Amino acid sequence: MKFSEEQIRDIIAMRDNIMKQMDKHQNAIETLQKNLSILDSILKESSFTKASAIKQVKTSESSKNIPIEPTEKLEKNTIPITSGSDGKIIANAYITPDQVSIILAENMEINADTPPFKSFFIDRIIGEMKRKDSVEAENGKIQKESVIDYIINKNGSDIREIIIKNYRQKERVNEIINTAGWSLTRMLEKIKK
């Protein structure tokens, strides 16, 4: 069977695209396996933690501590976010049913203007989730108050905390944490150069 030059070029382009997709998915699988391993170790450790030893984390929306009623059940998971290169903890993600709070480690000084924070994490990842939620709100599937949103708390120009409110779907938590970790790692690499 003979193929024209144009068909050969299309086949080569398709092959290159498949190879890129395979690499992309392989990296995603490795990241998911790493995160799964971290979650397993956290679950293993937390199953032996006394309830009295769990710290209450203050929400950043207000500087006041809101007392929690003893009857109120508060689910909170902590996931360390590590840099891909050296495995150093750069932040911790605190997950509640309503929000994901990513609090940078004390020694981390990462300027909010460093790429790819705004262009990738905020505009592309969170922005796309927000667009989908806005469409659902317009169609009456969800309340307008349920649309995903974010707050960035800074110390000067350095990020201290990223709060993602109304993530609504458990699948989004992994994407938020993975892409935040990837973005923060890339930002650190740019700062070190």
C-alpha positions as CSV (number, residue, x, y, z in Angstrom):
1,M,0.0,0.0,0.0
2,K,1.4,3.4,-1.1
3,F,1.0,6.5,1.0
4,S,1.3,10.1,-0.2
5,E,3.9,12.4,1.3
6,E,1.1,14.3,3.1
7,Q,-0.3,11.1,4.6
8,I,3.2,10.1,5.7
9,R,3.6,13.5,7.4
10,D,0.2,13.1,9.1
11,I,1.2,9.6,10.3
12,I,4.5,10.9,11.7
13,A,2.6,13.8,13.4
14,M,0.1,11.4,14.8
15,R,2.9,9.1,16.1
16,D,4.7,12.1,17.7
17,N,1.4,13.1,19.4
18,I,0.8,9.6,20.7
19,M,4.4,9.5,22.1
20,K,3.9,12.9,23.8
21,Q,0.6,11.7,25.3
22,M,2.2,8.5,26.6
23,D,5.0,10.5,28.3
24,K,2.4,12.9,29.8
25,H,0.3,10.1,31.1
26,Q,3.4,8.2,32.4
27,N,4.4,11.3,34.4
28,A,0.8,11.6,35.7
29,I,0.8,7.9,36.7
30,E,4.1,8.3,38.6
31,T,2.8,11.4,40.4
32,L,-0.4,9.6,41.3
33,Q,1.5,6.6,42.6
34,K,3.7,8.8,44.7
35,N,0.7,10.6,46.1
36,L,-1.0,7.3,46.8
37,S,2.1,6.1,48.7
38,I,2.1,9.3,50.7
39,L,-1.6,9.0,51.5
40,D,-1.2,5.3,52.5
41,S,1.6,6.3,54.9
42,I,-0.5,9.1,56.3
43,L,-3.5,6.8,56.8
44,K,-1.2,4.2,58.4
45,E,0.1,6.8,60.9
46,S,-3.2,8.5,61.5
47,S,-4.9,5.2,62.4
48,F,-2.8,5.2,65.6
49,T,-3.2,8.9,66.4
50,K,-5.3,9.8,69.5
51,A,-8.1,12.2,68.8
52,S,-6.7,14.5,71.5
53,A,-3.4,14.7,69.6
54,I,-4.9,16.2,66.4
55,K,-4.3,19.9,66.1
56,Q,-7.0,22.3,65.2
57,V,-6.0,24.4,62.2
58,K,-7.1,28.0,62.1
59,T,-8.9,29.1,59.0
60,S,-7.3,32.0,57.2
61,E,-10.5,33.8,56.4
62,S,-10.6,35.4,59.8
63,S,-8.0,35.9,62.4
64,K,-10.4,34.6,65.1
65,N,-10.5,31.0,66.2
66,I,-14.0,29.7,65.7
67,P,-14.9,27.3,68.5
68,I,-16.0,23.9,67.2
69,E,-18.9,22.3,69.0
70,P,-18.1,18.9,70.4
71,T,-21.0,17.4,68.5
72,E,-19.8,18.8,65.2
73,K,-17.8,16.3,63.1
74,L,-14.8,17.9,61.4
75,E,-13.1,15.8,58.8
76,K,-9.6,17.1,58.2
77,N,-6.8,15.4,56.2
78,T,-3.3,16.7,55.8
79,I,-1.3,15.9,52.7
80,P,2.4,17.0,52.4
81,I,3.3,18.5,49.1
82,T,6.9,17.8,48.1
83,S,9.1,19.1,45.4
84,G,9.7,16.6,42.7
85,S,13.5,16.9,42.6
86,D,14.5,16.4,46.2
87,G,11.3,15.3,48.0
88,K,11.5,18.2,50.4
89,I,8.2,19.3,51.9
90,I,7.3,22.7,50.4
91,A,3.7,22.9,51.6
92,N,0.9,21.0,53.4
93,A,-2.6,20.6,52.0
94,Y,-5.4,20.6,54.6
95,I,-8.6,19.2,53.3
96,T,-12.0,19.7,54.8
97,P,-15.4,19.0,53.1
98,D,-15.6,22.6,52.0
99,Q,-12.1,23.7,51.1
100,V,-8.5,22.8,50.4
101,S,-6.0,25.0,52.2
102,I,-2.4,24.8,50.9
103,I,-0.1,26.3,53.5
104,L,3.5,26.8,52.4
105,A,6.3,25.6,54.7
106,E,7.7,28.4,56.9
107,N,11.1,28.5,55.1
108,M,9.5,28.8,51.6
109,E,9.6,32.2,50.0
110,I,7.8,32.0,46.7
111,N,6.7,35.2,44.9
112,A,3.1,35.0,43.6
113,D,4.3,36.6,40.3
114,T,6.7,33.7,39.5
115,P,5.5,31.6,36.6
116,P,3.6,29.2,36.2
117,F,1.5,30.1,39.2
118,K,-1.0,32.5,37.7
119,S,-0.8,31.3,34.1
120,F,-1.1,27.5,34.8
121,F,-2.4,26.9,38.3
122,I,-4.8,29.9,38.8
123,D,-5.9,30.6,35.2
124,R,-5.8,27.2,33.6
125,I,-6.6,24.7,36.4
126,I,-8.8,26.6,38.9
127,G,-10.1,28.9,36.1
128,E,-11.3,26.0,34.1
129,M,-13.1,24.5,37.1
130,K,-14.6,27.9,37.8
131,R,-15.9,28.1,34.2
132,K,-17.5,24.7,34.4
133,D,-19.1,25.6,37.7
134,S,-20.4,28.9,36.4
135,V,-22.1,27.1,33.5
136,E,-23.7,24.6,35.9
137,A,-24.8,27.6,38.1
138,E,-26.3,29.3,35.0
139,N,-28.2,26.1,34.1
140,G,-29.5,25.8,37.7
141,K,-27.6,22.6,38.5
142,I,-25.7,24.2,41.4
143,Q,-26.1,27.4,43.5
144,K,-24.1,30.4,42.6
145,E,-22.5,30.2,46.1
146,S,-21.2,26.7,45.2
147,V,-19.0,27.8,42.4
148,I,-15.3,27.1,43.1
149,D,-13.3,30.1,44.2
150,Y,-9.8,30.8,45.6
151,I,-8.1,33.1,48.0
152,I,-4.3,33.7,48.1
153,N,-2.9,35.0,51.4
154,K,0.5,36.6,51.0
155,N,3.2,37.9,53.2
156,G,4.3,40.9,51.1
157,S,4.5,39.4,47.6
158,D,5.3,35.9,48.9
159,I,2.5,33.2,48.9
160,R,1.7,32.0,52.4
161,E,-1.5,30.1,51.8
162,I,-3.8,29.2,48.9
163,I,-7.4,28.4,49.8
164,I,-9.6,26.7,47.3
165,K,-13.3,26.9,48.4
166,N,-16.2,24.9,47.1
167,Y,-14.1,22.2,45.3
168,R,-17.4,20.1,45.5
169,Q,-15.9,17.0,43.8
170,K,-13.4,14.6,45.4
171,E,-11.7,14.1,42.0
172,R,-10.8,17.8,42.0
173,V,-8.8,17.5,45.2
174,N,-6.2,15.3,43.6
175,E,-5.9,17.6,40.6
176,I,-5.6,20.7,42.8
177,I,-2.9,19.2,45.0
178,N,-1.0,17.6,42.1
179,T,-1.0,20.8,40.0
180,A,-0.2,23.0,43.0
181,G,2.8,20.8,43.8
182,W,3.9,20.8,40.2
183,S,3.5,24.6,40.0
184,L,5.3,25.3,43.3
185,T,8.2,23.0,42.3
186,R,8.6,24.8,38.9
187,M,8.4,28.2,40.7
188,L,11.2,27.1,43.1
189,E,13.3,26.0,40.1
190,K,12.9,29.4,38.5
191,I,13.8,31.2,41.7
192,K,17.0,29.1,42.2
193,K,18.2,30.0,38.7
